[in-house]
């Protein structure tokens, strides 16, 4: 097994029951020379991971539980205080907004007894 350091996921695609996660990061040679990526064009594809829908949903569940943990919230607060994360509308805030949005109730089918 090999491990890779990546900076972020550039995209997530879904096709026929399989999720594909595209991980990107800076070019190692540029980083070693002190040149930091300034925009998305400076990032390179590092790894693509394919997983079934059930595995992806489990991943989402684990991340959701982690974000709801008060200890993780305290870690994010420390990162913001240290200047590593923006104190503006962060990804965590966006995730919380999506989770709290009301979704329309699913339509119920009429049972055979009611027909």
C-alpha positions in Angstrom: 0.0 0.0 0.0 1.2 3.5 -0.7 0.1 6.7 1.0 -0.3 10.0 -0.7 -0.6 13.5 0.7 -3.3 15.5 -1.1 -4.6 19.0 -0.5 -8.2 18.6 -1.4 -10.8 16.9 -3.6 -11.3 18.7 -6.8 -14.5 16.9 -7.8 -16.7 14.0 -6.9 -18.5 12.2 -9.8 -21.3 9.6 -9.7 -21.9 7.1 -12.5 -23.8 3.8 -12.4 -23.5 3.2 -8.6 -19.9 4.2 -8.3 -18.5 7.4 -6.8 -15.2 8.8 -8.1 -13.2 11.2 -5.9 -10.5 13.2 -7.6 -7.8 14.3 -5.2 -5.4 17.1 -6.1 -2.3 18.8 -4.7 0.6 21.0 -5.5 3.5 19.8 -7.6 6.2 18.5 -5.2 9.1 20.0 -7.2 7.5 23.4 -7.1 6.8 23.1 -3.4 10.4 22.1 -2.8 11.5 25.2 -4.7 9.3 27.4 -2.5 6.7 28.1 -5.2 3.2 27.8 -3.8 0.1 27.2 -5.8 -1.8 30.4 -6.4 -4.9 29.0 -8.2 -6.5 25.8 -9.3 -4.3 25.7 -12.5 -1.3 25.1 -10.3 -2.7 21.9 -8.8 -2.1 18.5 -10.3 -4.2 15.3 -10.1 -2.7 13.1 -7.4 -5.1 10.2 -7.0 -8.5 9.0 -8.2 -10.5 6.8 -5.8 -13.6 4.8 -7.0 -16.0 3.4 -4.4 -19.5 1.9 -4.4 -22.4 4.1 -3.3 -22.7 2.3 0.0 -19.0 3.0 0.8 -19.4 6.6 -0.1 -22.5 7.0 2.0 -20.6 5.5 5.0 -17.8 8.0 4.4 -20.3 10.9 4.4 -21.8 9.6 7.6 -18.4 9.4 9.3 -17.5 12.9 8.2 -20.9 14.2 9.4 -20.4 12.6 12.8 -16.9 14.1 13.0 -18.2 17.6 12.2 -20.9 17.3 14.9 -18.3 16.4 17.6 -17.6 19.3 19.9 -13.9 18.3 20.1 -13.7 18.8 16.3 -15.4 22.1 16.6 -12.8 23.2 19.1 -10.1 22.1 16.6 -11.6 24.2 13.9 -11.7 27.2 16.3 -8.0 26.7 17.0 -7.2 26.6 13.2 -9.2 29.8 12.7 -7.5 31.5 15.6 -4.1 30.5 14.2 -5.0 31.9 10.7 -5.0 28.5 9.0 -8.7 28.7 8.2 -10.7 31.7 7.1 -13.1 32.9 9.7 -15.7 33.8 7.0 -18.3 31.4 5.7 -16.3 28.2 5.9 -17.0 24.8 4.4 -18.2 23.6 7.8 -20.8 26.4 7.8 -21.9 25.4 4.4 -22.3 21.8 5.4 -24.3 22.8 8.4 -26.6 24.9 6.2 -27.2 22.0 3.9 -28.0 19.7 6.8 -30.5 22.2 8.3 -32.4 23.0 5.1 -35.9 21.7 5.1 -36.6 19.1 2.5 -40.1 18.5 1.1 -41.8 15.4 2.5 -41.9 12.5 0.1 -45.2 11.8 -1.6 -47.0 8.9 -0.2 -48.5 6.3 -2.5 -52.1 5.4 -2.0 -52.5 1.9 -0.6 -54.5 -0.7 -2.4 -57.0 -0.6 0.4 -57.8 3.1 -0.2 -58.5 2.7 -3.9 
